Amino acid sequence: MNKLTEEIKSLLRPKAALIAYQGENTGSSDYFLELRGINDKGVMGEAVPITYDFMNEIAANYSEAHSGVPMGIIPPNLLYADTRKGSEKYIWSNPPGRRMMYFVSSLGIENAEYHIPGIIYIAQENSLAVYAYKDKTLTDSTELYAAPFFNTSTKGVCLGVAKLKKPTNLTYSELLDYWEKKFWLTEFSHLGGGGNPTKSNLVLVTKAAKDAEFNLDELKPMNQKLKYILK
């Protein structure tokens, strides 16, 4: 029996009841907290004052369970961040360069490093979208282009089965690295819903970028500027 099965089958038993009292006046800021232990028979015991140790333990467990908000130094390539719970959204860029890329054998493309154009990433909850750009310096007027990769479409990225555990208590840099790895460590296997994302055949475009700079003329415009996604 693995650990997950044990956790699912384990029975949670009541340990204690936390009771909060508020002053009688409407909107009163006077509160009193008491703790009543619960025995093996489910019977509440005598009330005792709340200790700092008890509250700290609850806070620590709650924070660990709901961790995920990044912290630390803001990377220079992070363009936008919304850390509100339930509204998380991060937008960042990578300049043109080389990336290790993996492909299913049926595509006939070698697993190797390839030249790629500048990339814009948008991560939201459990989804990722990617775009390409040509400008040497990003501005509000930077034009966005379809990402010239398999597994992508205008609606997002198919992240396949890449198994990567999201770090806890992560920094902004670790968060961006996590999402990039989910994309680049997934095998490229198929065209997205919009069909070929480059002007020529994507297989040929990709192979040509192995030993030469990526041909920016192959990028398809999205008719959208950077400023419209930074919100």
C-alpha positions as CSV (number, residue, x, y, z in Angstrom):
1,M,0.0,0.0,0.0
2,N,1.5,3.3,-1.1
3,K,1.5,6.5,1.0
4,L,-1.3,8.1,-1.1
5,T,-3.6,5.1,-0.5
6,E,-2.8,5.2,3.2
7,E,-3.7,8.9,3.4
8,I,-7.0,8.3,1.5
9,K,-8.0,5.4,3.8
10,S,-6.9,7.1,7.0
11,L,-9.8,8.2,9.3
12,L,-9.8,11.7,10.5
13,R,-10.9,12.0,14.1
14,P,-11.9,15.2,15.9
15,K,-9.1,16.5,18.1
16,A,-10.4,19.7,19.5
17,A,-13.1,22.4,19.1
18,L,-12.2,26.0,18.8
19,I,-15.0,28.3,20.0
20,A,-15.0,32.1,19.3
21,Y,-17.0,34.6,21.4
22,Q,-17.7,38.1,20.3
23,G,-18.9,41.1,22.4
24,E,-22.7,41.7,22.4
25,N,-22.5,45.1,20.7
26,T,-22.9,45.0,16.9
27,G,-19.6,45.1,15.1
28,S,-17.7,44.6,18.4
29,S,-14.0,44.0,18.0
30,D,-13.9,42.2,21.4
31,Y,-13.2,38.5,20.9
32,F,-12.4,35.6,23.2
33,L,-11.2,32.2,22.1
34,E,-11.4,29.0,24.0
35,L,-10.3,25.4,23.2
36,R,-12.2,22.3,24.2
37,G,-10.4,19.0,23.7
38,I,-12.4,16.0,22.3
39,N,-11.7,12.5,23.7
40,D,-11.8,9.2,21.9
41,K,-15.6,8.9,22.5
42,G,-16.2,12.3,20.8
43,V,-17.0,14.1,24.1
44,M,-15.9,17.6,24.5
45,G,-13.8,18.4,27.6
46,E,-13.4,21.4,29.8
47,A,-12.6,24.7,28.1
48,V,-9.0,25.9,28.3
49,P,-7.4,29.2,27.1
50,I,-5.9,29.2,23.6
51,T,-2.1,29.0,23.5
52,Y,0.1,30.7,21.0
53,D,1.7,27.3,20.2
54,F,-1.7,25.9,19.2
55,M,-2.6,28.8,17.0
56,N,0.9,28.9,15.4
57,E,0.5,25.2,14.6
58,I,-2.8,25.7,12.9
59,A,-1.5,28.7,10.9
60,A,1.6,26.8,9.8
61,N,-0.5,23.8,8.6
62,Y,-2.9,26.1,6.8
63,S,-0.2,28.1,5.1
64,E,1.6,24.9,3.9
65,A,-1.6,23.5,2.5
66,H,-2.3,26.8,0.6
67,S,1.2,27.7,-0.4
68,G,2.0,28.7,-3.9
69,V,2.3,32.4,-3.8
70,P,5.8,33.2,-5.1
71,M,8.2,35.5,-3.2
72,G,11.6,37.1,-3.5
73,I,13.4,39.2,-6.1
74,I,11.3,40.1,-9.2
75,P,13.1,38.7,-12.3
76,P,13.8,41.3,-15.0
77,N,11.9,39.2,-17.6
78,L,8.7,39.1,-15.5
79,L,6.3,41.5,-17.3
80,Y,3.1,41.0,-15.2
81,A,2.1,39.2,-12.0
82,D,-1.3,38.8,-10.3
83,T,-0.8,36.8,-7.1
84,R,-4.4,36.9,-5.9
85,K,-5.7,33.5,-4.9
86,G,-8.0,32.2,-7.7
87,S,-6.8,34.9,-10.1
88,E,-3.1,34.0,-10.5
89,K,-1.6,35.1,-13.7
90,Y,2.1,35.5,-14.7
91,I,3.5,36.9,-18.0
92,W,7.2,36.8,-18.8
93,S,9.6,36.7,-21.8
94,N,12.7,34.9,-23.0
95,P,14.9,36.4,-25.6
96,P,15.9,34.6,-28.8
97,G,18.3,31.7,-28.1
98,R,18.7,27.9,-28.2
99,R,16.5,25.4,-26.4
100,M,16.7,21.6,-26.1
101,M,13.7,20.2,-27.7
102,Y,12.2,16.7,-27.7
103,F,10.0,15.1,-30.4
104,V,8.1,11.9,-30.9
105,S,9.9,9.6,-33.4
106,S,7.1,9.8,-36.0
107,L,7.9,13.4,-36.7
108,G,11.4,12.5,-37.9
109,I,13.0,15.4,-36.0
110,E,16.1,14.9,-33.9
111,N,16.1,15.6,-30.2
112,A,18.6,18.4,-30.0
113,E,19.1,22.1,-29.3
114,Y,17.3,24.4,-31.8
115,H,17.3,28.2,-32.4
116,I,14.1,29.8,-31.3
117,P,12.7,33.4,-31.6
118,G,11.8,35.5,-28.6
119,I,9.0,33.9,-26.5
120,I,6.2,35.3,-24.3
121,Y,4.7,33.0,-21.8
122,I,1.3,33.4,-20.0
123,A,0.7,31.0,-17.1
124,Q,-2.7,30.9,-15.4
125,E,-3.7,28.3,-12.8
126,N,-3.1,25.0,-14.7
127,S,-2.8,26.4,-18.2
128,L,0.0,27.9,-20.3
129,A,0.0,29.9,-23.5
130,V,3.0,31.0,-25.6
131,Y,3.6,33.6,-28.3
132,A,6.6,34.6,-30.4
133,Y,8.0,38.1,-31.0
134,K,10.5,39.8,-33.2
135,D,11.5,43.0,-31.5
136,K,14.9,43.3,-29.9
137,T,13.3,45.4,-27.1
138,L,9.8,44.7,-25.7
139,T,7.4,47.6,-25.7
140,D,3.6,48.0,-25.4
141,S,3.6,48.0,-29.3
142,T,5.5,44.8,-29.7
143,E,3.6,42.6,-32.2
144,L,2.8,39.0,-31.1
145,Y,3.1,36.0,-33.4
146,A,2.0,32.4,-33.3
147,A,4.4,30.3,-31.4
148,P,6.3,28.2,-34.0
149,F,6.1,24.9,-32.1
150,F,4.1,21.7,-32.1
151,N,1.6,21.2,-29.3
152,T,0.5,24.8,-29.4
153,S,-2.5,26.8,-30.5
154,T,-4.0,30.2,-30.0
155,K,-5.9,28.7,-27.1
156,G,-2.9,27.4,-25.2
157,V,-0.4,24.6,-24.9
158,C,-0.9,20.9,-24.7
159,L,1.5,20.1,-21.9
160,G,1.4,16.3,-22.5
161,V,2.4,14.0,-19.7
162,A,5.5,15.8,-18.4
163,K,5.6,14.9,-14.7
164,L,7.0,17.8,-12.7
165,K,6.2,18.6,-9.1
166,K,5.5,22.2,-8.4
167,P,7.9,23.5,-5.7
168,T,6.5,24.8,-2.4
169,N,7.6,28.2,-1.0
170,L,8.8,29.0,-4.4
171,T,10.5,32.2,-5.6
172,Y,9.4,34.1,-8.7
173,S,12.3,32.7,-10.6
174,E,11.5,29.2,-9.6
175,L,7.9,29.6,-10.6
176,L,8.9,30.8,-14.1
177,D,11.4,27.9,-14.4
178,Y,8.7,25.4,-13.4
179,W,6.4,26.5,-16.2
180,E,9.2,26.6,-18.8
181,K,10.2,23.1,-17.9
182,K,6.6,21.9,-18.2
183,F,6.7,23.2,-21.7
184,W,10.2,22.4,-23.0
185,L,10.4,18.9,-21.3
186,T,7.2,17.7,-23.0
187,E,7.7,15.8,-26.2
188,F,6.4,17.8,-29.2
189,S,4.0,15.5,-31.1
190,H,1.3,17.2,-33.0
191,L,0.0,20.4,-34.6
192,G,-2.4,22.5,-32.5
193,G,-6.0,23.2,-33.4
194,G,-5.1,26.1,-35.7
195,G,-3.0,23.9,-38.0
196,N,0.5,24.8,-39.1
197,P,1.7,27.8,-37.0
198,T,4.4,28.8,-39.5
199,K,4.2,30.0,-43.1
200,S,6.1,26.9,-44.3
201,N,5.9,23.3,-43.1
202,L,6.7,23.3,-39.4
203,V,8.8,20.2,-39.6
204,L,11.1,21.8,-42.2
205,V,11.2,25.1,-40.3
206,T,12.2,23.3,-37.1
207,K,14.9,21.3,-38.8
208,A,16.4,24.4,-40.4
209,A,16.7,26.1,-37.0
210,K,19.1,23.4,-35.7
211,D,22.2,24.9,-37.3
212,A,21.0,28.4,-38.2
213,E,19.2,31.3,-36.6
214,F,15.4,30.9,-36.6
215,N,13.9,32.5,-39.8
216,L,11.6,35.2,-38.4
217,D,9.9,35.5,-41.8
218,E,8.2,32.2,-41.0
219,L,6.3,33.7,-38.1
220,K,2.5,34.2,-38.5
221,P,1.2,37.5,-37.0
222,M,-1.6,37.3,-34.4
223,N,-2.7,40.9,-35.1
224,Q,-2.3,41.6,-31.4
225,K,0.1,43.8,-29.4
226,L,1.8,43.0,-26.2
227,K,0.0,45.7,-24.3
228,Y,-3.4,43.9,-24.8
229,I,-2.3,40.8,-22.9
230,L,-0.7,42.7,-20.0
231,K,-3.9,42.9,-18.0
